[in-house]
Amino acid sequence: MSGDDVRGTSQESRFRLMFDGHFRSIHAYAIRRVGSGDDAGDVVAEVFATAWRRIDEVPEPPEDLLWLYGLPVGQWLSTGAVLGEEVVLSIG
């Protein structure tokens, strides 16, 4: 039995509520940043996959949305992809 198989229903319910409540916001944010629906879909998939893997670390609402917003930024910065130059320009 894998770790995913033994997760409690409260974790599953919490994830479903988070996904249903924040999918549109995260998707719109990703589209604004990457400019492509396909790429935005990839970003959203990775954000929610990470949220599922780290569900015990996700803060309670309403801070959960801010936590989710931080995931793609961290991914972009760590890879130097897409958003990296924008961040440098907006800070500098």
Backbone bond lengths (Angstrom), bond angles and torsions (degrees), N, CA, C in turn:
res aa  C-N    CA-C-N  psi(-1)  N-CA   C-N-CA  omega(-1)  CA-C   N-CA-C  phi
1 M - - - 1.444 - - 1.527 108.32 -
2 S 1.322 117.32 126.08 1.460 120.66 -178.54 1.520 110.39 -81.13
3 G 1.334 115.86 168.25 1.456 121.63 178.40 1.519 111.83 -59.50
4 D 1.328 117.48 -36.11 1.459 120.58 179.11 1.525 111.65 -65.74
5 D 1.336 118.06 -31.06 1.453 122.01 -178.23 1.521 112.09 -72.12
6 V 1.306 118.48 -24.03 1.459 120.31 -176.29 1.525 113.19 -99.49
7 R 1.318 117.71 3.13 1.461 119.72 178.26 1.523 109.31 -64.58
8 G 1.324 115.07 141.32 1.456 120.12 -178.44 1.509 112.32 -74.60
9 T 1.318 114.64 160.03 1.462 118.93 179.72 1.523 111.41 -66.23
10 S 1.330 118.15 -25.94 1.459 118.81 178.05 1.530 110.07 -65.76
11 Q 1.324 117.78 -37.00 1.463 120.55 176.19 1.521 110.55 -66.90
12 E 1.323 115.24 -42.07 1.454 119.81 178.58 1.526 110.85 -63.13
13 S 1.313 116.49 -45.29 1.461 121.11 178.98 1.520 111.11 -62.76
14 R 1.306 115.55 -42.67 1.465 120.15 179.12 1.526 110.54 -61.72
15 F 1.333 116.85 -43.29 1.460 120.43 178.79 1.525 110.71 -63.42
16 R 1.321 116.33 -45.01 1.474 120.03 -179.59 1.528 111.38 -60.34
17 L 1.320 116.37 -43.28 1.466 120.07 177.88 1.524 111.28 -62.71
18 M 1.322 116.10 -42.77 1.453 120.73 179.10 1.534 110.25 -64.05
19 F 1.322 116.97 -46.42 1.460 121.41 179.81 1.527 110.82 -60.79
20 D 1.331 115.94 -51.52 1.467 120.14 -178.48 1.527 111.76 -62.04
21 G 1.313 116.77 -36.47 1.459 120.61 -176.82 1.522 114.52 -79.94
22 H 1.328 117.41 -24.31 1.468 119.11 -171.67 1.527 115.26 -123.01
23 F 1.316 117.76 -3.52 1.467 119.63 -177.89 1.522 111.89 -53.80
24 R 1.329 117.28 -51.25 1.469 120.70 -176.37 1.526 111.84 -60.63
25 S 1.317 117.01 -42.02 1.469 120.38 -179.70 1.524 111.28 -64.40
26 I 1.324 116.19 -44.56 1.464 120.07 -179.50 1.527 110.47 -67.57
27 H 1.315 117.37 -39.86 1.466 121.17 179.07 1.530 110.55 -64.50
28 A 1.318 117.39 -45.79 1.467 120.55 178.83 1.531 111.03 -61.38
29 Y 1.324 116.43 -41.03 1.464 121.61 177.95 1.528 110.35 -61.91
30 A 1.313 116.70 -44.59 1.462 120.98 -179.43 1.531 110.79 -64.73
31 I 1.318 117.80 -41.45 1.467 120.67 178.34 1.526 110.40 -61.51
32 R 1.336 116.84 -43.60 1.472 119.70 178.94 1.524 111.45 -60.64
33 R 1.316 116.71 -35.03 1.466 120.27 -175.87 1.517 113.76 -84.51
34 V 1.323 118.30 -37.70 1.467 119.58 -175.62 1.519 112.83 -104.18
35 G 1.329 117.72 -18.16 1.453 121.44 174.35 1.514 116.60 75.22
36 S 1.292 118.68 1.09 1.455 121.94 -178.34 1.521 109.47 -130.82
37 G 1.328 115.78 132.48 1.453 119.46 178.81 1.514 113.51 -60.73
38 D 1.346 116.08 -40.17 1.467 119.99 179.15 1.524 111.39 -65.07
39 D 1.330 115.76 -46.96 1.464 119.46 179.32 1.524 110.96 -65.32
40 A 1.329 116.39 -38.25 1.465 120.06 178.07 1.530 110.23 -62.84
41 G 1.318 116.43 -39.23 1.464 119.99 177.17 1.517 112.02 -61.23
42 D 1.322 115.78 -38.91 1.471 120.18 177.14 1.527 110.67 -64.35
43 V 1.327 115.73 -42.49 1.468 120.25 179.40 1.528 109.89 -62.40
44 V 1.318 116.64 -46.93 1.469 120.80 -178.97 1.522 110.52 -62.15
45 A 1.319 117.01 -42.64 1.465 120.35 178.77 1.524 110.55 -59.66
46 E 1.329 116.65 -43.49 1.461 120.24 -179.52 1.527 111.52 -68.41
47 V 1.327 116.81 -38.49 1.470 120.29 178.30 1.524 110.24 -59.60
48 F 1.326 116.79 -49.28 1.464 118.81 -176.39 1.529 112.44 -75.92
49 A 1.319 117.65 -28.35 1.475 119.06 173.15 1.529 109.90 -65.17
50 T 1.317 116.15 -41.81 1.465 120.29 177.61 1.521 110.49 -65.35
51 A 1.325 116.48 -41.67 1.467 119.93 178.77 1.530 110.65 -61.10
52 W 1.316 117.55 -39.18 1.462 120.30 178.81 1.535 111.17 -66.01
53 R 1.331 115.38 -44.82 1.469 119.10 179.67 1.531 111.58 -64.02
54 R 1.315 116.39 -31.20 1.465 120.85 -175.52 1.531 111.92 -112.23
55 I 1.329 117.20 28.05 1.465 122.12 -173.33 1.531 112.37 -53.44
56 D 1.313 118.09 -32.70 1.465 120.45 179.65 1.530 112.45 -70.27
57 E 1.328 117.63 -17.61 1.460 122.19 179.30 1.526 113.15 -94.27
58 V 1.330 117.17 -13.74 1.461 120.89 -176.57 1.526 109.21 -69.36
59 P 1.342 117.02 127.28 1.463 118.76 178.62 1.530 111.85 -68.65
60 E 1.291 115.29 164.04 1.465 121.13 177.50 1.534 109.69 -71.50
61 P 1.341 116.78 156.48 1.465 120.10 175.62 1.533 110.27 -59.81
62 P 1.288 118.51 146.88 1.466 129.09 3.35 1.527 113.68 -89.22
63 E 1.323 118.30 -0.51 1.466 120.76 -178.32 1.522 112.95 -67.01
64 D 1.331 117.45 -17.80 1.460 119.72 -179.77 1.523 112.32 -60.70
65 L 1.329 117.65 -35.68 1.459 120.58 179.54 1.531 110.36 -65.09
66 L 1.302 117.65 -43.21 1.464 120.51 177.98 1.524 110.93 -62.53
67 W 1.308 116.13 -39.38 1.467 121.14 177.72 1.527 109.97 -61.47
68 L 1.334 116.26 -44.30 1.465 120.59 178.77 1.529 110.97 -63.04
69 Y 1.322 117.40 -42.36 1.467 120.48 178.13 1.528 110.93 -59.31
70 G 1.301 118.10 -33.49 1.450 121.45 -178.49 1.515 113.92 -72.18
71 L 1.307 118.44 -22.82 1.468 120.53 -177.46 1.527 113.15 -63.42
72 P 1.339 120.50 -51.42 1.465 117.62 -179.21 1.523 112.33 -67.84
73 V 1.315 117.77 -33.51 1.460 119.64 178.30 1.524 109.37 -60.62
74 G 1.323 116.69 -45.76 1.457 120.72 177.37 1.515 112.29 -61.07
75 Q 1.328 116.42 -39.75 1.461 120.32 179.24 1.521 110.68 -66.82
76 W 1.329 117.46 -43.18 1.460 120.63 -179.57 1.521 110.93 -65.81
77 L 1.322 116.10 -41.81 1.460 119.18 -179.16 1.522 111.44 -67.45
78 S 1.326 116.89 -37.58 1.463 119.06 -178.25 1.524 111.89 -70.71
79 T 1.328 117.07 -26.86 1.459 119.97 179.39 1.516 112.20 -98.73
80 G 1.336 117.85 -11.15 1.456 121.29 -176.34 1.516 112.14 70.61
81 A 1.319 116.75 19.09 1.458 121.42 -175.71 1.521 111.94 -91.85
82 V 1.276 116.11 154.76 1.453 129.28 171.18 1.528 114.33 41.68
83 L 1.294 117.76 -67.10 1.451 121.27 -171.22 1.511 113.09 -83.56
84 G 1.314 118.41 -17.30 1.455 121.48 -174.21 1.515 114.93 -50.67
85 E 1.322 118.42 -49.78 1.447 120.71 -178.85 1.513 111.69 -67.35
86 E 1.333 118.05 -39.44 1.454 121.06 178.94 1.519 110.89 -60.12
87 V 1.321 117.13 -41.74 1.457 120.65 -179.49 1.514 110.14 -63.53
88 V 1.324 117.58 -45.01 1.462 120.88 -179.66 1.528 109.72 -61.88
89 L 1.326 117.34 -44.19 1.454 120.41 -179.33 1.513 112.74 -65.95
90 S 1.320 117.78 -38.88 1.458 119.85 -176.87 1.524 111.40 -75.07
91 I 1.311 117.81 -26.74 1.455 120.41 179.23 1.535 110.30 -82.59
92 G 1.326 115.76 -39.97 1.463 121.60 -175.23 1.447 113.43 -83.58
